[in-house]
Structure formats: C-alpha cells, structure tokens
Amino acid sequence: MRVVKNAEERKNEILDAADELFGQKGFEGTSTNDILEKVGIARGTLYHHFKSKEDIMDALIERYSARLLSAAREVAADRSVPVVERIVRVVMALNLSGGSSEEIMEQIHKPENALMHRKIQKFIIGGVPPILTEIIREGIGQGVFNTPFPYECMEMVVVYANTIFDDDIVLLTDEELASRLQAFVFNTERLLGAESGSLMSVIPMFGGENRGAHA
C-alpha cells in the first residue's frame, strides 16, 4: 500500500535527505538522483516541491536561518545569565559549523550564489537586532547600558559585524582582525553608553575560529 504524506512532511523529508547528502558528498557531488534514491520518491514528486537542486539549497538556507534565530531567541530569554555574556552567547548561537552546515556556508560564498548569500544576510540583519534589543533594554533597566536607541545600536553592530567579519567581503590578517575586534567592542561600548572596558572581556570569546559565524 502506497504511503501518502502531506506536502510539508514530504518537503522536510526531501530537505533532510539533501542536507545529509550535501554534508557527505558536497553540493556539486550530489545529484538529484541521489536525493530521489535516498527519499525513495519519483522525480515528479521532487519537482512538485522543488524546481531544482539550487531550490533545495535555498530552502535549506531558510530552514537553517529559522533554526539559528530560534536558538538565539532561546539563549536571549535566559535571564539567569548576565546581559553582557548573554549578548555573546546569542552571537555564538549564530555560528554555523560542522557537516552539511559547512557545505551550506561554502555554497553561499560562491560568486554564482550571491543571491543565497544575500538571503541569509537578510535573515541575520532582519532577525538578530530585535533579539539583541531585548537584552539591551534589560541592561538599560539594570544601569549597565544607557542609550535612547537600543534597536538602532544593535542594527549598526550587526550590520558591521556581518560585513567586516565576513571573509568574502573584507579579507583581514590575524593582526587586522584583532585590531578590528578591539575597535568593534570599544565603539559598541560608546554606542550603548556602557562603562569603558566593560565589554572588553568578550574579545577572547570571539577568537579567530568564529570569524565565519556570520554569513
């Protein structure tokens, strides 16, 4: 007896299979036939949900972005963690690493996939500042920060970080990266009206390995 699945369930099944295959064989090394065989569906069923392999990757990026923002919101909601540490944890929650995640990041940084890159950046720039703003407002209430523009400050911080710490847009040596990080934290303190040096302790938490945390 043929199992009939609803559209959303089938779509997620295809995405799960593609996610696993992209991680194992790479995007280029995975064919639509590989995906068909793994899911056990006819080509027509696949094309009913996705026009192409690129379309599948695009949907995976959307799914990853939604999961990352969900993880960031969860971290932001934990009021048992001090506000400064929570801000850093939110940023860390946005770090894509390992397996198929690496493959996704590799794909979106290719010149021909500029649209995908822009899409994930749009998710980050649109989704992260509101999450961080809630923490900043909490910090204002505690006297840690002092700014009449919490959202705008976070938008400026996220846009800068998402651009300057992106290897595709700005290539930095380790020394330049260290200098940019110091300046970034120094200026973020000024934007937020925080005590001088109060955010400097977060610098070691970023480190060189987190350079790819943003799209």
C-alpha positions, 0 to 999 in steps of 0.5 A: 500500500502506497504511503501518502504524506502531506506536502510539508512532511514530504518537503522536510523529508526531501530537505533532510535527505539533501542536507545529509547528502550535501554534508557527505558528498558536497553540493556539486557531488550530489545529484538529484538522483541521489536525493530521489534514491535516498527519499525513495520518491519519483522525480515528479514528486521532487519537482512538485516541491522543488524546481531544482537542486539550487531550490533545495539549497535555498530552502535549506538556507531558510530552514537553517536561518529559522533554526539559528534565530530560534536558538538565539531567541532561546539563549536571549530569554535566559535571564539567569545569565548576565546581559553582557555574556548573554549578548555573546552567547546569542552571537555564538548561537549564530555560528554555523559549523560542522557537516552539511552546515559547512557545505551550506556556508561554502555554497553561499560564498560562491560568486554564482550564489550571491543571491543565497548569500544575500538571503541569509544576510537578510535573515541575520540583519532582519532577525538578530537586532530585535533579539539583541534589543531585548537584552539591551533594554534589560541592561538599560533597566539594570544601569549597565547600558544607557542609550535612547536607541537600543534597536538602532545600536544593535542594527549598526553592530550587526550590520558591521559585524556581518560585513567586516567579519565576513571573509568574502567581503573584507579579507583581514590578517590575524593582526587586522582582525584583532585590531578590528575586534578591539575597535568593534567592542570599544565603539559598541561600548560608546554606542550603548553608553556602557562603562569603558572596558566593560565589554572588553572581556568578550574579545577572547570569546570571539577568537579567530575560529568564529570569524565565519559565524556570520554569513 
